[in-house]
Amino acid sequence: MPFSIAIASASSLRPSSRIVLMGDACHAMRPYMAAGGAMAIEDAAVLSRCIAGFDDLRTAFSVYEATRIPRVGEVQRISIANSWMHGPTEDVDWFFDYDA
């Protein structure tokens, strides 16, 4: 039996001074690019650099969010596009060249 995967728009949850989301908690991925785990690992790498680079956690979390949204959004877009063919529909070499 086929299953469906819901698509939701970005939430209005903003970083607080003590809590930040990462991985599927803030950007669940469709499975058609096999990138969900990689996105969570990238999140951790970027978040650790932001925390190390700013004294204020609120600023670190805001920079983390601003850094990750464009990349995660593009990966989600291509994963959604791939769902129609259940395989690659575009050149995704850029995905593997990213340095978190």
C-alpha positions, 0 to 999 in steps of 0.5 A, a space after each residue: 500500500 502506498 504511503 503519503 508524506 505531508 509537506 508543511 511550510 516553515 514554522 514561525 518558531 524562532 530560536 530562543 536564548 536556550 533552545 534550538 532545533 536541528 535535524 528532522 525536528 525542524 526540517 524533516 526530509 522526504 526520503 528521495 535524496 537520502 539526505 535527512 541524516 546528512 542534514 542533521 550532521 551538517 546542522 550539528 557542525 554549523 551549530 557548533 561553529 556558531 556557538 564557538 564563534 559568538 558569545 551570545 547564544 541568541 546570536 549564535 542560534 540566529 546565525 545558525 538558522 540563517 545559515 541553514 535555511 537556504 541549504 536545507 530548503 534547496 535539499 528539500 526542494 530537490 527531494 520533493 522533485 525526486 519523489 515523482 520519479 523515485 530517483 534523481 531528476 537534477 544534477 546534485 553534485 552541489 550537494 556533495 561539495 558543501 562544507 559545513 
